[in-house]
Amino acid sequence: MHELPVTQSILDIVLRHARMNGVTKIHAINLNIGELSDLQDEWIQRYFDYISKGSPAEGAKLKIERIPVVFRCNACTGSFEVRVKEMKDIVCPSCGKKDLTLVSGREYYIRDMEAE
């Protein structure tokens, strides 16, 4: 259910930018969502379809690109990707240290939109 407020925020932002740029119809919205996000693509689209009715975004397709989980090692400064299913006991593959900082994987943002 947490997809609904996120989806409402996406719609609000897109409609605001559409108004500011004289857009009359939004065809697609390109989103980047981190692999660690528990937002479900299907539910975001369903909620979007429902709340965008009657707006310039009605019928728009949400194109979602998942951003991989990347950590940076604080010891050797190397960066590396990790699969979500392998998140247990993560160590730097270069130096073996566990002092890590999450670089990407939790974010979500609107990259751009296709409109007329």
Secondary structure by P-SEA (a helix, b strand, c coil): caaaaaaaaaaaaaaaaaaaaccccccbbbbbbcccccccaaaaaaaaaaaaccccccccccbbbbbcbbbbbcccccccccccccccccccccccccccccccccbbbbcccccc
